[in-house]
């Protein structure tokens, strides 16, 4: 069944099917999520399918897409370019998945519990931030980013990595913020390093990235 509805990236004229039909057609094969947990809602949740390359300047809030717009996932048969931020604040719940057959390009990519699979290359103009362990990012090609922060997350890059990589240590009894000071601007450090440990999923850090505020040093 195809659903006609106004929704995210509507200008790209996606094909919209129910999650139930997407599962039956094998469109979600390879997405490591137990969709049985969503079985009760599979008839009303939607999967958007984009047959051609998509370019947009919209912010993509992956949890909002799921929670407010009933979009379980988006499948791109070609490239996706977002001249803005793709983000997900959530840790333990469900967010809209992204499955991209081509390349992905965006300003920032911030992922918590979301599942994001890109067959090609990923170019992040500014920051790639993966936090917590309930989601994953898989990149079949190369990663190009100004900064890649990985905090207890599952990001797999099968190609080459062209980015400054930062993997903060686990919380310890006596926190050592030396590493975070190495990448944060002094004013951002003053705001963010006020607790025992700065978690990569700190909502203040994510909001600063989304808002385009100066957060990280330019000479990394």
Phi and psi in degrees as GROMACS dihedral restraints (atoms count N, CA, C in turn):
[ dihedral_restraints ]
;  ai    aj    ak    al  type     phi  dphi    fc
    3     4     5     6     1  -101.6    20    10
    4     5     6     7     1   135.6    20    10
    6     7     8     9     1  -104.1    20    10
    7     8     9    10     1   130.5    20    10
    9    10    11    12     1   -98.8    20    10
   10    11    12    13     1   123.4    20    10
   12    13    14    15     1  -161.7    20    10
   13    14    15    16     1   150.7    20    10
   15    16    17    18     1   -81.0    20    10
   16    17    18    19     1   126.9    20    10
   18    19    20    21     1  -156.3    20    10
   19    20    21    22     1  -177.2    20    10
   21    22    23    24     1   -58.1    20    10
   22    23    24    25     1   140.9    20    10
   24    25    26    27     1    59.0    20    10
   25    26    27    28     1    32.2    20    10
   27    28    29    30     1   -60.4    20    10
   28    29    30    31     1   -29.4    20    10
   30    31    32    33     1   -61.2    20    10
   31    32    33    34     1   -21.4    20    10
   33    34    35    36     1   -87.9    20    10
   34    35    36    37     1     1.6    20    10
   36    37    38    39     1    53.2    20    10
   37    38    39    40     1    59.9    20    10
   39    40    41    42     1   -71.8    20    10
   40    41    42    43     1   155.1    20    10
   42    43    44    45     1   -81.4    20    10
   43    44    45    46     1   132.2    20    10
   45    46    47    48     1  -120.4    20    10
   46    47    48    49     1   121.2    20    10
   48    49    50    51     1  -125.6    20    10
   49    50    51    52     1   162.5    20    10
   51    52    53    54     1   -72.5    20    10
   52    53    54    55     1   155.5    20    10
   54    55    56    57     1   -59.7    20    10
   55    56    57    58     1   -37.7    20    10
   57    58    59    60     1   -57.8    20    10
   58    59    60    61     1   -47.4    20    10
   60    61    62    63     1   -68.5    20    10
   61    62    63    64     1   -36.3    20    10
   63    64    65    66     1   -62.3    20    10
   64    65    66    67     1   -40.1    20    10
   66    67    68    69     1   -66.0    20    10
   67    68    69    70     1   -45.7    20    10
   69    70    71    72     1   -62.4    20    10
   70    71    72    73     1   -31.9    20    10
   72    73    74    75     1   -86.6    20    10
   73    74    75    76     1    -0.6    20    10
   75    76    77    78     1    77.8    20    10
   76    77    78    79     1    15.1    20    10
   78    79    80    81     1   -72.3    20    10
   79    80    81    82     1   -21.9    20    10
   81    82    83    84     1   -96.9    20    10
   82    83    84    85     1     3.9    20    10
   84    85    86    87     1   -60.2    20    10
   85    86    87    88     1   131.3    20    10
   87    88    89    90     1    97.6    20    10
   88    89    90    91     1   -11.9    20    10
   90    91    92    93     1   -88.8    20    10
   91    92    93    94     1   112.6    20    10
   93    94    95    96     1   -78.0    20    10
   94    95    96    97     1    67.3    20    10
   96    97    98    99     1  -136.6    20    10
   97    98    99   100     1   141.2    20    10
   99   100   101   102     1   -82.1    20    10
  100   101   102   103     1    88.3    20    10
  102   103   104   105     1   -68.4    20    10
  103   104   105   106     1   -10.8    20    10
  105   106   107   108     1   -60.8    20    10
  106   107   108   109     1   -27.0    20    10
  108   109   110   111     1   -66.5    20    10
  109   110   111   112     1   -21.7    20    10
  111   112   113   114     1  -104.1    20    10
  112   113   114   115     1    11.5    20    10
  114   115   116   117     1   -57.4    20    10
  115   116   117   118     1   -37.8    20    10
  117   118   119   120     1   -61.6    20    10
  118   119   120   121     1   -27.9    20    10
  120   121   122   123     1  -110.2    20    10
  121   122   123   124     1     5.8    20    10
  123   124   125   126     1   -62.6    20    10
  124   125   126   127     1   -23.2    20    10
  126   127   128   129     1   -79.6    20    10
  127   128   129   130     1   -23.5    20    10
  129   130   131   132     1  -103.8    20    10
  130   131   132   133     1   -21.0    20    10
  132   133   134   135     1   -74.5    20    10
  133   134   135   136     1   146.6    20    10
  135   136   137   138     1  -117.0    20    10
  136   137   138   139     1   153.2    20    10
  138   139   140   141     1  -122.6    20    10
  139   140   141   142     1   127.1    20    10
  141   142   143   144     1   -97.9    20    10
  142   143   144   145     1   133.3    20    10
  144   145   146   147     1  -120.6    20    10
  145   146   147   148     1   122.3    20    10
  147   148   149   150     1  -110.5    20    10
  148   149   150   151     1   116.3    20    10
  150   151   152   153     1   -81.7    20    10
  151   152   153   154     1   -23.7    20    10
  153   154   155   156     1  -121.8    20    10
  154   155   156   157     1   170.8    20    10
  156   157   158   159     1   -59.9    20    10
  157   158   159   160     1   143.3    20    10
  159   160   161   162     1  -122.9    20    10
  160   161   162   163     1   134.3    20    10
  162   163   164   165     1  -127.9    20    10
  163   164   165   166     1   134.5    20    10
  165   166   167   168     1  -151.5    20    10
  166   167   168   169     1   154.3    20    10
  168   169   170   171     1  -108.0    20    10
  169   170   171   172     1    13.0    20    10
  171   172   173   174     1   -75.7    20    10
  172   173   174   175     1   143.0    20    10
  174   175   176   177     1   -71.6    20    10
  175   176   177   178     1   139.7    20    10
  177   178   179   180     1  -110.6    20    10
  178   179   180   181     1   105.0    20    10
  180   181   182   183     1   -93.2    20    10
  181   182   183   184     1   101.7    20    10
  183   184   185   186     1   -67.1    20    10
  184   185   186   187     1   -32.3    20    10
  186   187   188   189     1   -75.5    20    10
  187   188   189   190     1   -38.8    20    10
  189   190   191   192     1   -63.2    20    10
  190   191   192   193     1   -38.5    20    10
  192   193   194   195     1   -58.3    20    10
  193   194   195   196     1   -41.0    20    10
  195   196   197   198     1   -73.5    20    10
  196   197   198   199     1   -51.2    20    10
  198   199   200   201     1   -73.5    20    10
  199   200   201   202     1   -41.4    20    10
  201   202   203   204     1   -97.6    20    10
  202   203   204   205     1   -28.8    20    10
  204   205   206   207     1  -114.0    20    10
  205   206   207   208     1     4.1    20    10
  207   208   209   210     1    58.5    20    10
  208   209   210   211     1    34.6    20    10
  210   211   212   213     1  -101.3    20    10
  211   212   213   214     1   111.7    20    10
  213   214   215   216     1   -76.3    20    10
  214   215   216   217     1   -31.0    20    10
  216   217   218   219     1  -171.7    20    10
  217   218   219   220     1   165.7    20    10
  219   220   221   222     1  -131.6    20    10
  220   221   222   223     1   130.7    20    10
  222   223   224   225     1  -113.8    20    10
  223   224   225   226     1   123.4    20    10
  225   226   227   228     1  -112.3    20    10
  226   227   228   229     1   118.7    20    10
  228   229   230   231     1   -76.8    20    10
  229   230   231   232     1   -15.0    20    10
  231   232   233   234     1  -132.4    20    10
  232   233   234   235     1  -140.2    20    10
  234   235   236   237     1   -87.4    20    10
  235   236   237   238     1   155.4    20    10
  237   238   239   240     1  -127.4    20    10
  238   239   240   241     1   125.1    20    10
  240   241   242   243     1  -122.9    20    10
  241   242   243   244     1   120.9    20    10
  243   244   245   246     1  -119.9    20    10
  244   245   246   247     1   109.4    20    10
  246   247   248   249     1   -81.6    20    10
  247   248   249   250     1    52.2    20    10
  249   250   251   252     1  -168.5    20    10
  250   251   252   253     1  -158.8    20    10
  252   253   254   255     1  -105.9    20    10
  253   254   255   256     1   135.8    20    10
  255   256   257   258     1  -102.0    20    10
  256   257   258   259     1   123.6    20    10
  258   259   260   261     1  -146.8    20    10
  259   260   261   262     1   165.0    20    10
  261   262   263   264     1  -156.8    20    10
  262   263   264   265     1   113.5    20    10
  264   265   266   267     1   -78.7    20    10
  265   266   267   268     1   -17.0    20    10
  267   268   269   270     1   -81.5    20    10
  268   269   270   271     1   151.7    20    10
  270   271   272   273     1  -104.1    20    10
  271   272   273   274     1   -62.5    20    10
  273   274   275   276     1  -108.6    20    10
  274   275   276   277     1    -1.7    20    10
  276   277   278   279     1  -100.1    20    10
  277   278   279   280     1  -150.1    20    10
  279   280   281   282     1  -119.1    20    10
  280   281   282   283     1   143.4    20    10
  282   283   284   285     1  -133.5    20    10
  283   284   285   286     1   163.5    20    10
  285   286   287   288     1   -58.4    20    10
  286   287   288   289     1   129.0    20    10
  288   289   290   291     1   -86.0    20    10
  289   290   291   292     1   156.3    20    10
  291   292   293   294     1  -122.9    20    10
  292   293   294   295     1   127.7    20    10
  294   295   296   297     1  -125.6    20    10
  295   296   297   298     1   114.3    20    10
  297   298   299   300     1  -121.7    20    10
  298   299   300   301     1   119.1    20    10
  300   301   302   303     1   -78.8    20    10
  301   302   303   304     1   -23.6    20    10
  303   304   305   306     1  -104.3    20    10
  304   305   306   307     1  -134.1    20    10
  306   307   308   309     1  -103.3    20    10
  307   308   309   310     1   155.6    20    10
  309   310   311   312     1  -119.3    20    10
  310   311   312   313     1   133.5    20    10
  312   313   314   315     1  -133.0    20    10
  313   314   315   316     1   131.7    20    10
  315   316   317   318     1  -155.6    20    10
  316   317   318   319     1   169.4    20    10
  318   319   320   321     1   -76.0    20    10
  319   320   321   322     1   -53.3    20    10
  321   322   323   324     1  -133.9    20    10
  322   323   324   325     1   150.4    20    10
  324   325   326   327     1  -131.2    20    10
  325   326   327   328     1   111.8    20    10
  327   328   329   330     1  -121.1    20    10
  328   329   330   331     1   117.1    20    10
  330   331   332   333     1  -131.6    20    10
  331   332   333   334     1   129.0    20    10
  333   334   335   336     1  -106.5    20    10
  334   335   336   337     1   -93.0    20    10
  336   337   338   339     1   -89.4    20    10
  337   338   339   340     1    -1.3    20    10
  339   340   341   342     1   -71.2    20    10
  340   341   342   343     1   150.3    20    10
  342   343   344   345     1  -102.3    20    10
  343   344   345   346     1   120.5    20    10
  345   346   347   348     1  -129.8    20    10
  346   347   348   349     1   115.8    20    10
  348   349   350   351     1  -118.2    20    10
  349   350   351   352     1   123.9    20    10
  351   352   353   354     1  -124.0    20    10
  352   353   354   355     1   121.9    20    10
  354   355   356   357     1   -74.9    20    10
  355   356   357   358     1   -31.5    20    10
  357   358   359   360     1   -98.6    20    10
  358   359   360   361     1  -144.3    20    10
  360   361   362   363     1   -88.2    20    10
  361   362   363   364     1   154.6    20    10
  363   364   365   366     1  -121.2    20    10
  364   365   366   367     1   125.9    20    10
  366   367   368   369     1  -118.4    20    10
  367   368   369   370     1   116.5    20    10
  369   370   371   372     1  -113.2    20    10
  370   371   372   373     1   114.2    20    10
  372   373   374   375     1   -59.1    20    10
  373   374   375   376     1   -38.8    20    10
  375   376   377   378     1  -116.3    20    10
  376   377   378   379     1   -88.5    20    10
  378   379   380   381     1  -123.9    20    10
  379   380   381   382     1   131.9    20    10
  381   382   383   384     1  -104.4    20    10
  382   383   384   385     1   120.5    20    10
  384   385   386   387     1  -126.6    20    10
  385   386   387   388     1   117.8    20    10
  387   388   389   390     1  -114.2    20    10
  388   389   390   391     1   128.6    20    10
  390   391   392   393     1  -137.1    20    10
  391   392   393   394     1   147.3    20    10
  393   394   395   396     1    66.6    20    10
  394   395   396   397     1   171.7    20    10
  396   397   398   399     1  -112.8    20    10
  397   398   399   400     1    16.9    20    10
  399   400   401   402     1   -98.8    20    10
  400   401   402   403     1    -3.1    20    10
  402   403   404   405     1  -125.0    20    10
  403   404   405   406     1  -180.0    20    10
  405   406   407   408     1  -157.3    20    10
  406   407   408   409     1   150.3    20    10
  408   409   410   411     1  -120.9    20    10
  409   410   411   412     1   126.6    20    10
  411   412   413   414     1  -120.7    20    10
  412   413   414   415     1   125.7    20    10
  414   415   416   417     1  -118.7    20    10
  415   416   417   418     1   115.4    20    10
  417   418   419   420     1   -75.0    20    10
  418   419   420   421     1   -25.4    20    10
  420   421   422   423     1  -108.7    20    10
  421   422   423   424     1  -138.7    20    10
  423   424   425   426     1   -93.4    20    10
  424   425   426   427     1   155.9    20    10
  426   427   428   429     1  -111.7    20    10
  427   428   429   430     1   126.4    20    10
  429   430   431   432     1  -119.5    20    10
  430   431   432   433     1   119.4    20    10
  432   433   434   435     1  -154.5    20    10
  433   434   435   436     1   153.4    20    10
  435   436   437   438     1   -69.8    20    10
  436   437   438   439     1   -42.2    20    10
  438   439   440   441     1  -146.0    20    10
  439   440   441   442     1   134.4    20    10
  441   442   443   444     1  -120.7    20    10
  442   443   444   445     1   115.0    20    10
  444   445   446   447     1  -109.1    20    10
  445   446   447   448     1   126.9    20    10
  447   448   449   450     1  -126.3    20    10
  448   449   450   451     1   112.2    20    10
  450   451   452   453     1  -125.0    20    10
  451   452   453   454     1    95.7    20    10
  453   454   455   456     1    57.7    20    10
  454   455   456   457     1    40.7    20    10
  456   457   458   459     1  -120.7    20    10
  457   458   459   460     1   174.5    20    10
  459   460   461   462     1  -120.1    20    10
  460   461   462   463     1    91.1    20    10
  462   463   464   465     1  -116.8    20    10
  463   464   465   466     1   124.1    20    10
  465   466   467   468     1  -116.5    20    10
  466   467   468   469     1   121.5    20    10
  468   469   470   471     1  -111.7    20    10
  469   470   471   472     1   113.5    20    10
  471   472   473   474     1   -83.1    20    10
  472   473   474   475     1   -20.2    20    10
  474   475   476   477     1   -99.5    20    10
  475   476   477   478     1  -149.7    20    10
  477   478   479   480     1   -86.7    20    10
  478   479   480   481     1   150.8    20    10
  480   481   482   483     1  -108.4    20    10
  481   482   483   484     1   121.1    20    10
  483   484   485   486     1  -117.1    20    10
  484   485   486   487     1    80.0    20    10
  486   487   488   489     1  -165.4    20    10
  487   488   489   490     1   151.6    20    10
  489   490   491   492     1   -73.2    20    10
  490   491   492   493     1   123.4    20    10
  492   493   494   495     1  -106.2    20    10
  493   494   495   496     1   134.9    20    10
  495   496   497   498     1  -133.4    20    10
  496   497   498   499     1   117.4    20    10
  498   499   500   501     1  -122.4    20    10
  499   500   501   502     1    91.7    20    10
  501   502   503   504     1   -63.1    20    10
  502   503   504   505     1   151.1    20    10
  504   505   506   507     1   -70.7    20    10
  505   506   507   508     1   164.0    20    10
  507   508   509   510     1   -66.3    20    10
  508   509   510   511     1   154.5    20    10
  510   511   512   513     1   -56.9    20    10
  511   512   513   514     1   140.1    20    10
  513   514   515   516     1  -128.2    20    10
  514   515   516   517     1   166.3    20    10
  516   517   518   519     1   -58.7    20    10
  517   518   519   520     1   -43.6    20    10
  519   520   521   522     1  -112.4    20    10
  520   521   522   523     1    96.6    20    10
  522   523   524   525     1   -61.0    20    10
  523   524   525   526     1   143.3    20    10
  525   526   527   528     1  -119.7    20    10
  526   527   528   529     1   109.8    20    10
  528   529   530   531     1   -93.1    20    10
  529   530   531   532     1    11.7    20    10
  531   532   533   534     1   -54.3    20    10
  532   533   534   535     1   -46.7    20    10
  534   535   536   537     1   -62.4    20    10
  535   536   537   538     1   -45.9    20    10
  537   538   539   540     1   -62.4    20    10
  538   539   540   541     1   -37.7    20    10
  540   541   542   543     1   -62.7    20    10
  541   542   543   544     1   -25.5    20    10
  543   544   545   546     1   -68.1    20    10
  544   545   546   547     1   -25.5    20    10
  546   547   548   549     1  -114.1    20    10
  547   548   549   550     1   -19.1    20    10
  549   550   551   552     1   -88.3    20    10
  550   551   552   553     1   144.2    20    10
  552   553   554   555     1   -64.7    20    10
  553   554   555   556     1   148.0    20    10
  555   556   557   558     1   -53.4    20    10
  556   557   558   559     1   -41.9    20    10
  558   559   560   561     1   -68.2    20    10
  559   560   561   562     1   -34.7    20    10
  561   562   563   564     1   -70.2    20    10
  562   563   564   565     1   -38.2    20    10
  564   565   566   567     1   -62.4    20    10
  565   566   567   568     1   -39.2    20    10
  567   568   569   570     1   -60.9    20    10
  568   569   570   571     1   -38.4    20    10
  570   571   572   573     1   -75.8    20    10
  571   572   573   574     1   -41.1    20    10
  573   574   575   576     1   -93.5    20    10
  574   575   576   577     1   -28.8    20    10
  576   577   578   579     1   -94.9    20    10
  577   578   579   580     1    56.0    20    10
  579   580   581   582     1  -111.1    20    10
  580   581   582   583     1     5.2    20    10
  582   583   584   585     1  -121.5    20    10
  583   584   585   586     1  -178.9    20    10
  585   586   587   588     1   -67.3    20    10
  586   587   588   589     1   -26.4    20    10
  588   589   590   591     1  -156.0    20    10
  589   590   591   592     1   135.3    20    10
  591   592   593   594     1   -90.9    20    10
  592   593   594   595     1   113.4    20    10
  594   595   596   597     1   -86.5    20    10
  595   596   597   598     1   139.1    20    10
  597   598   599   600     1   -59.3    20    10
  598   599   600   601     1   -23.4    20    10
  600   601   602   603     1   -92.9    20    10
  601   602   603   604     1    13.4    20    10
  603   604   605   606     1   -56.5    20    10
  604   605   606   607     1   126.1    20    10
  606   607   608   609     1   -62.1    20    10
  607   608   609   610     1   -29.3    20    10
  609   610   611   612     1   -67.8    20    10
  610   611   612   613     1   -42.2    20    10
  612   613   614   615     1   -63.2    20    10
  613   614   615   616     1   -46.5    20    10
  615   616   617   618     1   -62.9    20    10
  616   617   618   619     1   -43.3    20    10
  618   619   620   621     1   -64.4    20    10
  619   620   621   622     1   -37.8    20    10
  621   622   623   624     1   -62.9    20    10
  622   623   624   625     1   -40.8    20    10
  624   625   626   627     1   -64.3    20    10
  625   626   627   628     1   -47.1    20    10
  627   628   629   630     1   -61.0    20    10
  628   629   630   631     1   -41.1    20    10
  630   631   632   633     1   -75.8    20    10
  631   632   633   634     1    -7.1    20    10
  633   634   635   636     1    75.7    20    10
  634   635   636   637     1    21.6    20    10
  636   637   638   639     1   -74.3    20    10
  637   638   639   640     1   150.7    20    10
  639   640   641   642     1   -63.9    20    10
  640   641   642   643     1   120.5    20    10
  642   643   644   645     1  -124.6    20    10
  643   644   645   646     1   -45.7    20    10
  645   646   647   648     1  -110.9    20    10
  646   647   648   649     1   151.2    20    10
  648   649   650   651     1   -62.9    20    10
  649   650   651   652     1   147.1    20    10
  651   652   653   654     1   -87.1    20    10
  652   653   654   655     1   -10.3    20    10
  654   655   656   657     1  -104.9    20    10
  655   656   657   658     1    30.1    20    10
